[in-house]
Amino acid sequence: MAACRVAVTGGTSGLGLALAGELLARGAQVAFVARGRERVERVAREHPGAHGIVGDVSQKDDIYPIAVQILGALGGLDVLINNASDLGPAPLALLGDTDCEDFERALATNVLGPFRLTKALLGALAASAREGSGAVVLNVSSDAAVNAYPLWGAYGASKAALRHMSGIWNAELEAEGIQFLSIDPGDMDTPMHVLAVPDADPAQLKKPELAAQELVAAVSKLLGTRSIAGAV
Amino acid sequence: MTSASQPIQRPRDAKLLAIDVRGRIQHWPRARFVELLQPGDLVVANDAATLPASLSGVHVPSGGAIEVRLAGRPSLADFRRFTAVVFGAGDFHIRTEDRPLPPRLSPGDRLQLGPLAATIEAILHHSRLVSLAFDGSPDKIREGMARHGRPIQYAHVQAPLDLWDVWTPIAGPPVAFESPSAGFAIDWRELASIAARGVRFATITHAAGISSTGDPELDARLPFDEPYRIPPSTARAIRTTHANGGRIIAIGTTVVRAFEHAAVADGDVRAGEGLATQRIGALTRLRVVDAILSGTHEPGTSHHEMLCAFTDDKTLARANRELDERGYRTHEFGDSIWIARTVQNLPILEPAAGEFARI
């Protein structure tokens, strides 16, 4: 069974790093994207076989260079995981106190970035689906996408848009065999959570490794017969 | 024909000149292309994405400014070795025909192309055509190309082209040096219309080479060898379509070249990778493809020569006159032509496959 080709954004910390590790452990071919060169190179060194790509999904001009590198490295794509996220203002702020620039950055990272990257990779995903390999786009969501939590305005509104967009993509591309998932991994012990809730007790939070296992299992289930190596 | 000068993949007013199996010509809005398809047909497009294959830099031994245009590769997997055409100083604002020559190139010469370093391995029987090998790992080479390279630009398109201008909607593996631009006509809505008509869709990946070098001697050698891959699902779809009497519709010349190369042994298109080396012209007997949707190409180019495999000279000459008279636009972002392969000795009254169903 040939290995699955997976791209993960935000792959050098938190859930993204755990996803990259989990996918590699299951025999997938992995390309991961993150902004910081130093971290990308370190994670690539620590995960032999993974392709590290330096890029910022919130920047329009970075999207095609990222796509060239993902598709060049993997030769195609079966799974895209849009994981990179921006919290908006940190510390969290009431909407009335939120700077427009912080809101825009959250939208650029959490909505426009996944839209643009998905669009650039759609041809490869459709080719994989036609080959019977299945094709899945997983957009990492949040309970803030559904519930109106005070202080989570920029993040919550952007994640709500991402969640809705996932549903529309899914409806439009069902016939092409590309399936979209929007999953809330739960409150995790990640750098982003520290940024949002600095005084949270890490022991009460989910380990990103556990969330990564759950997400990969969900993707694998959707892929069906040709699941990520070892996942079934 | 006039050149399409705006990088718009699907202009609303795009036109389509269609030639049927009897050599009759009709003019259609390209948006109605789907109506030329019949249930049971198979439409095949090239899903190669376009590389940022234009790399500016310096010829290290002379210090001279150069532009390297990657133009060919030995296989789809190799990301280190390329065939390339080298230009002198200047950029796409100067027509390729008028570009200054590069410094004298020799095997072993080092090239510094932004973050990429390369060595000329051989001069390929022409002072500007070289094979070169990049330093570094494939990941590093891809990063250098992605960050520093630009898609090959055209003097007839004034605004600089970005990758999103030249990737077709279905673009996948980045292996083409210039866009398989016939595919601009097919977007996701079009794919849904194709499916709704009972027509299947499949892809191949073909490393489309460069369309022009600005040098008549080099242009006479086009197209260069092009590696391609035919996925198993596409090979199966061809067999099913043939078995059921459907037609194979190629979106673009690269699909024709790949299929006819793959089928050269016994007419059967097998899945897998190959290297298309042949030229297709008036003397080629097509074994796989029944009709082509292509850009409009000017006589004398290798793309135009391929169209001669579909219909006779007289019909093409008539079509070229009508393209001129009716103001069709040529080149990558231009209008389109559809040619159903001429079927000889058709009975006069019986409607044949591929005939126009309506005007």
Interface residues (C-beta under 8 A of the other chain):
Chain A: H51 G52 I53 V54 Y64 P65 I66 A67 V68 Q69 L71 G72 A73 G75 G76 L77 A120 L122 G123 A124 A126 A127 R130 E131 G132 E172 L173 A175 E176
Chain B: D47 A49 L51 P52 L76 A77 F79 P138 D139 R142 E143 M145 A146 R147 D162 L163 W164 W167 T168 P169 I170 A171 G172 P173 P174 W188 L191 A192 A195 F201 A202 T203 P231 P232 S233
